[in-house]
Amino acid sequence: MDHIPRLSEVLYVGLCRKLGTPREIAIRRDVLDMEEMIMKPFYIHGGVIEMINNTLKHHIIFMEDCETPPGFVRLRLLTPNYAQSSIIKNLVERCQRYAWPSLPVLEKIIRNRCHCVPIGSKLDSPYNELEWRLSFSQAEQQLVCTMNHTQFLCYGLLKIFLKEVMNNRQEPILCSYYMKTTMFWIMQLGHVQWYPNNLLDCFWKCFKYLIHFVYPGEFPNFFIPQNNMFINKVVGDILESLLQELYQYYRMGVSCLPLSPTLRSILESALCSPSYVLSFTENNTDIDLCGYREIFHLLLGNRSQCLQSLTDLQTMLLNDDGTYVPLPLRDISWQILGICQHVVGDLDGALLSYQESLRQEAYHGIQEATYVRIEWVKGQLDRNT
């Protein structure tokens, strides 16, 4: 995906229209800041801490001990003088080590600290009713507000894909909080270039990092990494099913995006454009997709028409002597055709196209990906028989 800057720009513009432009997002954040400043003296937090003119009527400290799981505590009423929590200390050390978030934001998070909500852990324990979950909702809001617009749109892209594709089932497994947590972790690592023409690469790195958490069944909370948010929630067959689903989308690559109606509508203008060009920068090669418009229509139009169009293209490639598709580009051409046939459900046609891709000159170095796709299709065909 990092080789498709034009497609990234199309997504960037489309998501700006759906989620808001940089100016619109800035205005919303200013409004939220004003609302917080005006209403803060009147907030009552959980019916426990009451703020009037920024003073505390009651002082509560949470007790961290070995009997409560990470992220959960018990409460005790104490005097105002109490030691700083080890949770805050560990968070500060990690944030300073990675230099994210910035010091002013980190200081604000420390001042606001966290809230305690009356929710016990999912572990079997006779003391669940005494446990309170630590909530960093205000800190999360601060971190979201630090996002530049590409980061914000990538977060929105993850949420759209989650809602319209991954959670398109009777019992969704993941919620948007996992997407937000993934964004926080990868932003802190700092291994992503957050630019509009790199939006797809940003999304794909976040998606792979999501798989990185799901694979071992350990999804650490950003503020308390020892708190595995999958415990007694996403385990066993549920975890295995989720992992297989994520790998399926990962292997599909860019072709998984139009499975979302929202993203399909955004991409339609680019995919149907005669002038759309897919750039492969490492080989200084441009592939004009004008002749492949019908391939991408499979993501947008009538399935029977798509199948016929793909069959016609397959026949053309089989009989082409280089007139329509230059010989050095035939490996990627067969790969694209196979992906499209795979997405639309023509597994036999996809298998043939992938196999033909391997028979061509290995100009783009995609053989390993092709072998993976072949094994995936064969597995699907075996399950269907």
Buried (B, 14 or more C-beta within 10 A) or exposed (E): BEBBBBBBBBBBBBBBEBBBEEEEBEEEBEEEEEEEEEEEEEEEBEEBBEBEEEEEEEEBBBEBEEEBBBBBBBBEEEEEEEEEBEBBEBBBEBBEEEEBBEEEBBEBBBEBBBBBEEEBBBEEBEEBEBBBBBBBEBBBBBBBBBBBBBBBBBBBBBBBBBBBBBBEEEEEBBEEEBBBBBBBBBBBEEEBEBBBBBBBBBBBBBBEBBBBBBEEBEBBBBBBBEBBBBBEEBEEEBBEEBBEBBBEBBBBBBBBBBBBEBBBEBBBEBBBBEEBEBBBEEBEBEBEBEBBBBBBBBBBBEEEEBBEBBEEBBEBBEEBEEEEBEEBBBBBBBBBBBBBBBBBEBBEBBBBBBBBBBEBEEBBEBBEBBEBBBEBBEEBEEEEE
